[in-house]
Amino acid sequence: MPAPPTGPPHGYGAVFRVREFRAVFVAHLMSLLGVVVCEISLTVLIYRLTGSPLLSALTFALGFLPYLVGGTLLAGVADKYPARRVLVLCDLVCAGCAAAMVLPITPVAVLLALRCAIAAVSPVFNGTRTATLADILGDGDLFVLGRSLLRIVSQSAVLTGFGLGGLLLAVVPPRGALAVTCCTFLGSALLLRFGTKRRPARDSDSGALLRSSLTGARQVFADRRLRVLMLLFWVPPMFSVAPEVLATPYADAIGVGPAGLGLLMCALPAGTIAGELYAGSALRPGTRARIALPLAAVSLLPLVAFALTPGLALALLVLVVAGATSAYTLGVDRWFIEAVPDELRGRAMTLMTAGLMTIQGVGMALAGLAAEFYAVSTVVTGAGVIGTVCCLLLVAEARRTEGRDGADRHMTCR
């Protein structure tokens, strides 16, 4: 069997030497800032208008719920129309929604509907952008590193985004912060419009959008190899959210204060960032390919240590290690982009984004429900055990798809 790709690592610097990627990267920063500021500002605004904790919390929930609908029914947009046009239009829609939120006359129900609209177009935007990365960087190692950088930025937003949003709200009122959100979306649209090339649509099918979206979903899930690779992206995060969503009751159980709680919530994303940075900058493409499946198999195993109800220091170490194992995604990214037909890339990436957000929301809900009946340490341990079993099954299925074509050779670890 042919050997995995060798050669020296490109490193992240090589990605930034591509002019179009620089525009996409800065646009990603601005768009992400817009989403984070929108979430926290709208939450504060709705609470001040209604005094209802339920409606305030619902603002965050609406960031997850429309992903499945938008990612499934609108996925065809990513391939039926030129990518640059789709990206710019998505940013303009989000900017328009944010501008409408700024108006004092906008009622609460409309504010929530506008939040849904932003969430519904997000998977289309993210999927189209990911597919465009393959056009800009190729479908080799530069694509893997470019996608890794965008993930690192997203994880960094978990660590810093809400803090920056809180500082902004200390200076301006919520509607003023929403005006800033509108500007960041407009800035992203301008960067993408003038910083990237116009490329033709991938799919020349002139049929109905809904039919194109559903047909694309069927094609992706009907392919055994694409299906297992998609699940490798989805399943580990579904279980790894358990310690994050239950960080507050666990901090209370082990007797640590707010500072300890903050560390518990930051540990997993910090490990993820460190793991991706190391794998992307220090490891060769062939090495990343060889370790991908073993890392995926054990990615949730560290959570089993919660059976000992570890104190703060050990719990932080466990979560950092668990986060670092997510570096397996750099290998899976390469296989997935090589396996997806070009005319299906936009829809496949949109489905991946929508499914990832949806399944994380399901994981959060299930972890919270289980914690109503069992100790938090038991729930996190159970997530580690059940998740590891699922990952082992997926890895075994991934092994069985090896050798189907040239791209599959990268999945071997021998």
C-alpha positions as CSV (number, residue, x, y, z in Angstrom):
1,M,0.0,0.0,0.0
2,P,1.4,3.5,-0.8
3,A,2.9,5.4,2.1
4,P,1.2,8.4,3.6
5,P,2.4,11.8,2.3
6,T,5.8,12.8,3.6
7,G,7.7,16.0,3.0
8,P,8.4,18.8,5.5
9,P,5.6,20.6,7.3
10,H,4.5,23.8,5.6
11,G,3.8,25.6,8.8
12,Y,1.2,28.3,9.3
13,G,3.4,30.9,7.8
14,A,3.0,29.4,4.3
15,V,-0.8,29.8,4.6
16,F,-0.5,33.5,5.3
17,R,1.6,34.0,2.3
18,V,-1.5,33.4,0.2
19,R,-3.1,36.8,-0.4
20,E,-6.7,35.6,-0.7
21,F,-6.4,33.6,2.5
22,R,-5.3,36.7,4.4
23,A,-8.5,38.4,3.3
24,V,-10.6,35.3,4.3
25,F,-8.8,35.1,7.7
26,V,-9.4,38.7,8.6
27,A,-13.0,38.5,7.4
28,H,-13.4,35.5,9.7
29,L,-12.1,37.4,12.6
30,M,-14.5,40.3,12.0
31,S,-17.5,38.0,11.3
32,L,-16.7,35.9,14.5
33,L,-16.5,39.1,16.5
34,G,-19.8,40.2,15.2
35,V,-21.5,36.9,16.2
36,V,-20.0,36.9,19.7
37,V,-20.8,40.6,20.4
38,C,-24.3,40.0,19.0
39,E,-24.9,37.0,21.3
40,I,-23.9,38.8,24.5
41,S,-25.4,42.1,23.6
42,L,-28.7,40.7,22.6
43,T,-28.8,38.6,25.7
44,V,-28.3,41.6,27.9
45,L,-30.8,43.7,25.9
46,I,-33.6,41.2,26.1
47,Y,-33.1,40.7,29.8
48,R,-33.3,44.4,30.3
49,L,-36.4,44.7,28.2
50,T,-38.3,41.7,29.7
51,G,-36.6,40.9,33.1
52,S,-37.0,37.2,32.0
53,P,-34.0,34.8,32.6
54,L,-35.8,32.3,30.3
55,L,-36.0,34.7,27.3
56,S,-32.4,35.8,28.0
57,A,-31.2,32.2,27.9
58,L,-33.3,31.5,24.9
59,T,-31.1,33.9,23.0
60,F,-28.2,31.6,23.3
61,A,-30.2,28.5,22.5
62,L,-31.4,30.2,19.3
63,G,-27.7,30.2,18.2
64,F,-27.9,26.4,17.9
65,L,-31.4,25.5,16.9
66,P,-31.7,27.0,13.4
67,Y,-28.4,25.5,12.3
68,L,-30.0,22.2,11.4
69,V,-32.8,23.8,9.4
70,G,-30.5,26.3,7.6
71,G,-27.7,23.8,7.1
72,T,-30.1,21.2,5.6
73,L,-32.6,23.2,3.6
74,L,-30.3,26.0,2.4
75,A,-27.1,23.9,1.8
76,G,-27.7,24.0,-2.0
77,V,-26.9,27.7,-2.0
78,A,-23.2,26.9,-1.4
79,D,-22.9,25.1,-4.7
80,K,-25.6,26.7,-6.9
81,Y,-24.2,30.2,-6.8
82,P,-20.7,31.7,-7.0
83,A,-19.0,31.4,-3.7
84,R,-18.0,35.0,-3.3
85,R,-21.5,36.1,-4.0
86,V,-22.9,33.7,-1.3
87,L,-20.3,34.8,1.3
88,V,-21.0,38.5,0.8
89,L,-24.7,38.1,0.7
90,C,-24.6,36.1,4.0
91,D,-22.6,38.9,5.7
92,L,-25.0,41.5,4.3
93,V,-28.0,39.5,5.7
94,C,-26.4,39.4,9.1
95,A,-25.5,43.1,9.0
96,G,-29.1,43.9,8.1
97,C,-30.4,41.8,11.0
98,A,-28.0,43.5,13.4
99,A,-29.1,46.9,12.1
100,A,-32.7,46.0,12.7
101,M,-31.9,45.0,16.3
102,V,-30.4,48.5,16.9
103,L,-33.8,50.2,16.2
104,P,-35.6,51.0,19.5
105,I,-38.9,50.1,18.0
106,T,-38.0,46.5,17.3
107,P,-40.1,44.2,19.7
108,V,-38.6,41.3,21.6
109,A,-40.2,38.7,19.4
110,V,-38.7,40.3,16.3
111,L,-35.3,40.4,18.0
112,L,-35.4,36.7,18.6
113,A,-36.5,36.1,15.0
114,L,-33.6,38.1,13.8
115,R,-31.2,36.1,16.0
116,C,-32.7,32.9,14.3
117,A,-32.1,34.4,10.9
118,I,-28.4,35.0,11.7
119,A,-28.0,31.5,13.0
120,A,-29.8,30.0,9.9
121,V,-27.4,31.6,7.4
122,S,-24.3,30.8,9.5
123,P,-23.9,27.2,8.3
124,V,-24.3,28.3,4.7
125,F,-21.6,30.9,5.2
126,N,-19.2,28.6,7.0
127,G,-19.7,25.7,4.6
128,T,-19.2,28.0,1.6
129,R,-16.1,29.5,3.1
130,T,-14.6,26.1,3.9
131,A,-15.2,24.9,0.3
132,T,-13.7,28.1,-1.0
133,L,-10.5,27.4,1.1
134,A,-9.9,24.4,-1.1
135,D,-10.1,26.7,-4.2
136,I,-7.7,29.2,-2.6
137,L,-5.3,26.8,-1.0
138,G,-5.8,23.5,-2.9
139,D,-7.0,20.3,-1.3
140,G,-3.6,19.4,0.2
141,D,-1.7,20.4,3.3
142,L,-2.3,24.1,2.9
143,F,-6.0,23.6,3.1
144,V,-5.6,21.5,6.3
145,L,-3.5,24.3,7.9
146,G,-5.9,27.0,6.7
147,R,-8.9,25.3,8.1
148,S,-7.0,24.6,11.3
149,L,-6.3,28.4,11.7
150,L,-9.9,29.2,11.4
151,R,-10.8,26.6,14.1
152,I,-8.1,28.0,16.3
153,V,-9.6,31.5,16.0
154,S,-13.0,30.1,16.8
155,Q,-11.7,28.3,19.9
156,S,-9.8,31.5,21.0
157,A,-13.1,33.3,20.8
158,V,-14.4,31.0,23.5
159,L,-11.5,32.2,25.7
160,T,-11.6,35.9,25.0
161,G,-14.7,36.8,23.0
162,F,-17.2,37.0,25.8
163,G,-14.7,38.9,27.9
164,L,-14.2,41.5,25.2
165,G,-18.0,41.7,24.7
166,G,-18.4,42.4,28.4
167,L,-15.8,45.2,28.3
168,L,-17.6,46.7,25.3
169,L,-20.9,46.6,27.1
170,A,-19.3,48.5,30.0
171,V,-18.6,51.4,27.6
172,V,-21.7,51.4,25.3
173,P,-25.3,50.2,25.7
174,P,-26.5,46.9,24.2
175,R,-27.9,48.6,21.1
176,G,-24.6,50.5,20.6
177,A,-22.8,47.1,20.8
178,L,-25.2,45.7,18.2
179,A,-24.3,48.7,15.9
180,V,-20.6,47.6,16.3
181,T,-21.8,44.1,15.2
182,C,-23.4,45.5,12.1
183,C,-20.1,47.2,11.2
184,T,-18.1,44.0,11.7
185,F,-20.4,42.1,9.3
186,L,-20.1,44.9,6.7
187,G,-16.3,44.9,7.1
188,S,-16.3,41.2,6.5
189,A,-18.4,41.6,3.4
190,L,-16.1,44.2,1.9
191,L,-13.0,42.1,2.6
192,L,-14.5,39.1,0.9
193,R,-15.9,41.1,-2.0
194,F,-12.6,42.9,-2.9
195,G,-10.1,40.5,-1.4
196,T,-11.1,37.2,-3.1
197,K,-11.6,36.2,-6.7
198,R,-14.9,35.6,-8.4
199,R,-15.2,31.8,-9.1
200,P,-18.1,30.1,-11.0
201,A,-20.7,28.0,-9.2
202,R,-19.6,24.4,-8.6
203,D,-23.0,22.8,-9.5
204,S,-24.6,23.8,-12.8
205,D,-27.9,22.2,-11.8
206,S,-30.7,24.8,-12.3
207,G,-33.2,22.9,-10.2
208,A,-35.0,24.0,-7.1
209,L,-32.9,25.0,-4.1
210,L,-34.6,22.7,-1.7
211,R,-34.2,19.7,-4.1
212,S,-30.5,20.5,-4.6
213,S,-30.0,20.8,-0.8
214,L,-31.7,17.5,0.0
215,T,-30.1,15.7,-2.9
216,G,-26.7,16.8,-1.7
217,A,-27.4,15.6,1.8
218,R,-28.5,12.2,0.4
219,Q,-25.3,11.9,-1.7
220,V,-23.1,12.7,1.3
221,F,-24.7,10.3,3.7
222,A,-25.1,7.6,1.0
223,D,-21.3,7.4,0.6
224,R,-19.9,5.1,3.3
225,R,-16.6,6.8,3.5
226,L,-17.9,10.3,3.6
227,R,-20.4,9.2,6.2
228,V,-17.8,7.9,8.6
229,L,-15.5,10.8,8.2
230,M,-18.4,13.2,8.9
231,L,-19.2,11.3,12.1
232,L,-15.6,11.5,13.1
233,F,-16.0,15.3,13.2
234,W,-19.3,15.1,15.0
235,V,-19.2,12.4,17.7
236,P,-16.2,13.4,19.8
237,P,-17.5,17.0,20.3
238,M,-21.0,15.6,21.2
239,F,-19.5,14.0,24.3
240,S,-16.6,16.4,25.1
241,V,-19.1,19.2,25.8
242,A,-20.2,17.4,29.0
243,P,-17.4,18.8,31.3
244,E,-17.9,22.3,29.9
245,V,-21.6,22.5,30.3
246,L,-21.4,20.9,33.8
247,A,-18.4,23.0,34.9
248,T,-20.5,25.1,37.3
249,P,-21.9,22.2,39.3
250,Y,-18.6,20.4,39.2
251,A,-16.8,23.5,40.6
252,D,-19.3,23.6,43.3
253,A,-18.9,19.9,44.1
254,I,-15.1,20.2,44.5
255,G,-15.3,23.5,46.4
256,V,-13.6,25.9,44.0
257,G,-14.6,29.5,43.5
258,P,-15.3,31.6,40.5
259,A,-11.7,31.6,39.5
260,G,-11.6,27.8,39.5
261,L,-14.8,27.7,37.5
262,G,-13.3,30.0,34.9
263,L,-10.2,27.8,34.6
264,L,-12.4,24.7,34.2
265,M,-14.3,26.3,31.3
266,C,-11.1,27.4,29.6
267,A,-9.1,24.2,29.9
268,L,-10.7,22.2,27.1
269,P,-10.5,25.0,24.4
270,A,-7.0,25.9,25.6
271,G,-5.9,22.2,25.0
272,T,-7.6,22.3,21.6
273,I,-5.7,25.4,20.6
274,A,-2.4,24.0,21.9
275,G,-2.9,20.6,20.2
276,E,-3.8,22.1,16.8
277,L,-0.9,24.6,16.9
278,Y,1.6,21.9,17.7
279,A,0.3,19.5,15.1
280,G,0.0,22.1,12.4
281,S,3.4,23.7,13.0
282,A,5.7,20.9,14.1
283,L,4.4,17.7,12.5
284,R,4.8,16.5,8.9
285,P,1.6,15.8,6.9
286,G,2.4,12.1,7.0
287,T,2.7,12.1,10.7
288,R,-0.6,13.9,11.1
289,A,-2.2,11.3,8.9
290,R,-0.7,8.4,10.9
291,I,-1.8,9.7,14.3
292,A,-5.3,10.9,13.2
293,L,-7.2,7.7,13.8
294,P,-5.4,6.6,17.0
295,L,-6.0,10.1,18.5
296,A,-9.7,10.0,17.5
297,A,-10.0,6.6,19.2
298,V,-8.7,7.9,22.5
299,S,-9.9,11.5,22.3
300,L,-12.6,11.0,25.0
301,L,-10.7,8.5,27.1
302,P,-9.2,11.2,29.5
303,L,-12.7,12.0,30.7
304,V,-12.8,8.6,32.4
305,A,-10.5,10.1,35.0
306,F,-13.5,12.0,36.4
307,A,-14.5,8.8,38.0
308,L,-12.0,9.7,40.7
309,T,-13.7,13.1,41.2
310,P,-10.4,14.9,40.6
311,G,-9.5,18.2,42.3
312,L,-9.0,21.4,40.3
313,A,-5.4,20.7,39.2
314,L,-5.9,17.2,38.0
315,A,-9.3,18.1,36.4
316,L,-7.5,20.9,34.4
317,L,-4.8,18.6,33.3
318,V,-7.4,16.0,32.1
319,L,-9.3,18.6,30.2
320,V,-6.2,20.1,28.5
321,V,-5.1,16.6,27.4
322,A,-8.6,15.8,26.1
323,G,-8.7,19.1,24.2
324,A,-5.2,18.4,22.7
325,T,-6.4,15.1,21.2
326,S,-8.7,17.1,18.9
327,A,-5.6,17.6,16.7
328,Y,-6.9,14.4,14.9
329,T,-9.1,16.7,12.9
330,L,-6.1,17.9,10.8
331,G,-5.8,14.4,9.4
332,V,-9.5,13.9,8.9
333,D,-9.8,17.3,7.1
334,R,-7.4,16.1,4.4
335,W,-9.3,12.9,3.8
336,F,-12.7,14.6,3.7
337,I,-11.8,17.3,1.2
338,E,-10.2,14.7,-1.0
339,A,-13.2,12.4,-0.8
340,V,-15.9,15.0,-1.6
341,P,-16.7,15.6,-5.3
342,D,-15.9,19.2,-6.2
343,E,-19.5,20.0,-7.2
344,L,-20.7,18.8,-3.8
345,R,-18.1,20.5,-1.6
346,G,-20.2,23.5,-0.6
347,R,-23.2,21.4,0.5
348,A,-21.0,18.8,2.3
349,M,-19.1,21.5,4.3
350,T,-22.4,23.2,5.1
351,L,-23.9,20.0,6.4
352,M,-20.7,19.3,8.4
353,T,-21.0,22.7,10.1
354,A,-24.8,22.4,10.7
355,G,-24.4,18.9,12.1
356,L,-21.5,19.8,14.4
357,M,-23.4,22.7,16.0
358,T,-26.6,20.7,16.3
359,I,-25.0,17.6,17.8
360,Q,-23.1,19.8,20.3
361,G,-26.4,21.3,21.4
362,V,-27.9,17.7,21.8
363,G,-24.8,16.7,23.8
364,M,-25.3,19.7,26.1
365,A,-28.9,18.9,26.7
366,L,-28.3,15.2,27.4
367,A,-25.4,16.0,29.8
368,G,-27.6,18.4,31.7
369,L,-30.5,15.9,31.8
370,A,-28.2,13.2,33.1
371,A,-26.8,15.5,35.8
372,E,-30.4,15.8,37.2
373,F,-30.1,12.1,38.2
374,Y,-26.4,11.4,38.7
375,A,-23.4,13.1,40.1
376,V,-21.6,15.4,37.7
377,S,-18.4,13.2,37.9
378,T,-20.5,10.2,37.0
379,V,-22.0,12.0,34.0
380,V,-18.6,13.1,32.7
381,T,-17.1,9.7,33.2
382,G,-20.1,8.1,31.4
383,A,-19.6,10.5,28.5
384,G,-15.9,9.4,28.3
385,V,-16.8,5.7,28.4
386,I,-19.7,5.8,25.9
387,G,-18.0,8.3,23.7
388,T,-14.8,6.2,23.6
389,V,-16.8,3.1,22.5
390,C,-18.5,5.1,19.8
391,C,-15.1,6.5,18.6
392,L,-13.6,3.0,18.5
393,L,-16.5,1.8,16.3
394,L,-16.0,4.8,14.0
395,V,-12.3,4.2,13.7
396,A,-12.9,0.5,12.9
397,E,-15.4,1.6,10.2
398,A,-12.9,4.1,8.9
399,R,-10.3,1.3,8.6
400,R,-12.7,-0.7,6.6
401,T,-13.0,2.1,4.1
402,E,-9.3,2.2,3.4
403,G,-8.0,1.3,0.0
404,R,-11.1,2.3,-1.9
405,D,-9.2,4.9,-3.9
406,G,-5.9,6.7,-3.8
407,A,-6.9,9.2,-1.2
408,D,-7.7,6.5,1.3
409,R,-4.1,5.4,1.5
410,H,-3.5,8.3,3.9
411,M,-5.7,6.7,6.5
412,T,-3.2,3.9,7.2
413,C,-1.2,4.0,10.4
414,R,1.0,1.0,9.5
